[in-house]
Amino acid sequence: MEEIKKYRNHSILLLEKFNLKEKFPIEIEKLAKELNINVIYQELEPNVSGKISYNPLKNETLIKINNQEHEFRQRFSLAHEIAHY
């Protein structure tokens, strides 16, 4: 239960930091941009909704989202991958 509270509080602080707390739906792409995460929408392998990678040579974080899935699923996948960041 403490682990859940920790992550919830972290999420709230992140939304407050980028002035996204009172905006619904949450501008998840804006959050990615504020975190300097590049997002690409493209067709991915079957059963892969999204993936995150980091290139230390470029100091670049990249999230790829499967553009073949429903837009709600794409938003969820982007939020999910940001959580790994």
KAZIMO-V145526 format. One record per run of one state. SS is the DSSP state (a for helix, b for strand, c for the rest). FROM is the first residue (numbers start at 1). LEN is the number of residues. If there is no record, write none. Layout:
ss=(SS,SS)
from=(FROM,FROM)
len=(LEN,LEN)
This chain:
ss=(c,a,c,a,c,b,c,b,c,b,c,a,c)
from=(1,2,18,28,35,37,43,50,56,60,67,71,85)
len=(1,16,10,7,2,6,7,6,4,7,4,14,1)
